[in-house]
Each structure stands twice: as structure tokens, then as C-alpha cells.
């Protein structure tokens, strides 16, 4: 729903104030999306039919940064209060967007965050090299000035009862994200050093926050293998490079895509699955053992068979096999990689159930584990709404903000 042609045109005329207004009309946090979104909008640009697209993502972040620089993003507190109260559970992009809109509409909003700092996965999941946290802090201060209240280190369902929260507030918004990570059920999973990506990444972010000098899961001097070819895997890759890993390999179960859009399979304006090299992958080239000049830290069409370790129970090797398009093992292609640290980046299935939020409210779930809701974001519990990854499933930050 972003008004891309409008703010592109305004930028071309150097009308930064109007461009910022049109950008913020549909996106509360364009400096987040301009840095973190993979920009499917560029694949849908009309120029992309037969030539390079407009660099929409770059334009977006430039407008957002210019808006802050020129004072076009002041706090916007409401003129009057409605007398209504709303609790927002989760301070990721969905929760923050919902809270800001509700506050500006005049409602009294409190955001509950289970971590010690605000931002959700933007704080502890997204590495500093992809988005510096001062961008997040700046928006939170804007929201505080508008009247939004924040409660950190408060897990709803554990530290405060979910049912109690429902009685204290006129409405509740569930924006907890989809943090229930997927597992890899192969022999050797129990070995020390085989960890989830979201166990690894937060420590690196805490180092950047100044809490620690060194991460207790640091990749320094280790042979690192990342299982999973998505963005979270790339975040682990860039982080391991910065920590001084001896080598880094990322496994992708899919075959290496081509460099051009297949018009028969993925016609314009769909987002094509083509070969892309992120900044993290470019940085990792020096740590790739293959001698090719275009060495890529990724191994495509690769499936993990098992892990093996030493007598102390520490992982030392990952055994993999090449797979065909149907993900069937290809005979004779098994190989072994040295692995002192294995990071599982296999995506997320739905909201975390450990805090008891779902059970205490009596929420209905979809078969895939996400919170069930109607077209108006309402759950089966009156006054309780669900938005973002908690209900939609794992998705892009642009969708998280839009749903909030």
C-alpha cells in the first residue's frame, strides 16, 4: 500500500517535506524497511519488465533519513484522549506500529515487552551491521513523547497474567511475532555447539550494546556451518565473519537459482527467485575454502545428514549430501565439513507458547500454529486482536508494520 510513485516523483523534484509526508502516510518506520526489507517492490517496478528497476529501497531510506535530519518527523501527540486503554503485547515492528497509531488516535497505550530492551527481533535478531540501533531508539523516544507507555522485562502470561491484562484494558493487541523456531531432527543434534540462530544472534547484539566484551557463543577461531539459506542465515554469516571465524559455510537445501527471471514461472511483477549475493556473502568470500574467484559461502542443494563430535560431546563435523529438485539424496555425493559451531536458521512456525499467553486467553490457533483471526484482526476472544507474524506467520518487516 505504499505510495511509491508519489514519493519517487516528489524526490525527483527535491520536495523532501512532501516526500516524507507521503512516505509516512502508509509506513510508520520507513528507516526500518529501507534498511531491512528485501525490496520486492523493486521487482514489481514497471521498469523491471525490461531494464533495471528504480532503486526504491535506497530512495525510501534517503527520504526517511532526510526527514529526521530536517525535522520532518516530530512527535505527534493526540489533541485529546479517548478514555480508552489498549495493551500491546510485543514491541517489534507490528507492536510499535499498532501502538503509535493507537496513541495518535487518542487512546492510552501500554506496550509490554518480555526482553529487557524494546524492539523485538529488530533489537536482538537483526545484527547491528544491518541496522544500527540508534534508528530504533530514535523512534521509541518519539513514541514516548507522544504518550505511549512501555513495560520491559514483562512477559505476559508469566510476569503478568494474560486474563488479568484483558480485564484491565479495553482491548489487547497480540503482536508477539513468530519466534517458535523450527528444529532439525538428525543424529547428533544434542551435541554441544549445535545451536539455534536466535540463541546466537542476541548475544552478538548484546556485545554491540556494550553489555559484554565477548559473546559466550562467539565464532572466533571456529569452523562455522549455518543450516538454512534465508536472511537469518545470512545474518549469522555476517556476524560470524565479524567475530573472526576460521571458516563459514551456509547450507541451502534449494538448488542455486539463475541470474535472470524465468518469465514462464515467475512473470513480472512477482518477486523472482534469482541468485542474489548479499553484503554478508561478499564479506565471507575470504573465508570460503573453495579456490574459485567467485567463491560463495553457500552450498546449494545441500541437506544435513548428521552431526558427529569428539569424546567430550562437542560437535566437530557436519555430514551432508547433495539433493535433487525433489530433495532426494543424490547417491555418491555425501561429504563432511569441519564444524565447531553449527547454527540452525530454519525459520519459525508461529508464536512462542512457553509463556502461557495463548492458553490463558483461550485463543484459537490455525493448524500451522498461528493465532486465528477474522478479517478485522479479531480473535475468538472479544476485545483481543492479533497482527503481524503471530497471526500471519513468518513474513517481511513491511507486512509487520502494515498489519500493525
C-alpha angles and dihedrals in degrees: 000000000000115000093233100159090050098053092039088057093046091050090051086057091045092240095145096168095056091041089054091048093052091044093051092045090082104015125054094192112031092158087064097049092040088061104032109030117094087224106238084173089075091057087053095049110119090233088061089072091082109352142028113306127239107274091245095167092055092047091049096053091044091054091046093049092045090051091059093042093053097040097252094133106063123157112276108205116183121263091229138006123247096212090237124121129210131188116208115198110208132028100219121115093288095049094044093048092049092046094049094049093046093047092050089050089060102259122132106244132191120188117208117205124181094206125075092247132043126249107068112219090352087067104040104012104045111069120238091243090063097045125004110225095233087079088059094044091052092056093046091053089050089053093048089053088052091054106262113145122216130205113191128188088031117125110194108225093030111039093026125019116251093218090050090052090052091056094046096052133050091228139008126210117202108210100151095134127222104292101149099112124214118246133222111227103201133124113281096029089127094062119116111259096039102111141159118258090238090055089054105040099055092059091055090050091050088055088054089050088058096246094118137022094215132015114247086225096045117159092214110143093354134122102240127198120187117201109208132053101221136099094281089055090051089051089054089048094054091045093050090050090053092048091056104255117187090225137349128204127178119202120212118186091206123083117257107274123227126257097247135058115262100227092196094055104026109021123185128308095029118100103258125220099232133151109281129178114206124204089256091056092049090051092051095057093095090058096052113108095210112100095220116122090230093047113169123200088221126091109203127208089022126143127189115240102178147322126242129195146182130272090276092060095253117140114248106161142031118207116208140173133205115249134203127232091282089052092249117147115259110228116246097016100102114129139166130234125197108247129179092160124029119189120198112214101169100137133251132284104201144302120338111258099196098095094056096236095132094047096044093053093040093233121180116232134209117242090260092056102259123127112271116234142163130243090279093054091254119144126211088271112080112244094016118109132184128206141165126018093340088070104015097045127234108336146138127307090241089061091046092056093042093052091048 
